[in-house]
Amino acid sequence: MSEKKSFRKFKKREGPPLTKEQTIEKFILRNSQNGYFTKISTIPYKFEVSESKTWDIIGELLSNGLIEATHDEFTGEMKLCETGKTYLNLDLERKRKREKSKAFKKKYKSKKITNALTTKK
């Protein structure tokens, strides 16, 4: 029988496991690099951390200067991103919302035309 081969892309982790603070920091920075904000409300349930512990971690990251915070226009909720990427992420967010709106209007318009054609017959 042939011996089972390990997957090439999977590597064993080296070093000690990351702490909750480090995993939260990496999550926020990864989201920011991909052009997204991280809302504070997602952290407690995603990482199973209490809300007070979340605020302690976020306060530490903000004071270290690793992340910046803004507030959502509509809900007022705090959003986090990497230092220096706030305006870039805001611009990307607006573009995504615009594209979503255009796609919805286009879909609605085509449905309206289809319904008008079917009712005239």
C-alpha positions, 0 to 999 in steps of 0.5 A: 500500500502507498503511504499517505502524502501530506498536502503540499500547501498545508504547513505545520504551524511553527511557534506558539499559538497567537493570543486573542489580542493578536488574532483580533489585530491580524483580523482587523489589519487583513480586512483593512488591506482588503478594503473593508472596515471591521465593526466593533460589534462583530468582534465579541461574537466572532472571537468569543470575547466579552464586550469589555475585553473587546473594548480593552483590546481595541483601546490598546490597539488605538493607543499603539497607533496600529489602527484608526477608528471612524463611525458609520454614517447611518448607525454611528457604530465604530469601524476600525481599519489600518492606520492611513487607510481610512479614506481609501476604505471609505472610498471603496465602500462608497463605490461598492454601495454605488455599484450595488445600487446600480445593479439593483436599479438595472434589475428592477428596470428590466423586471418592470419592462418584462412585466409590461411586455407580458401584460400587453399580450 
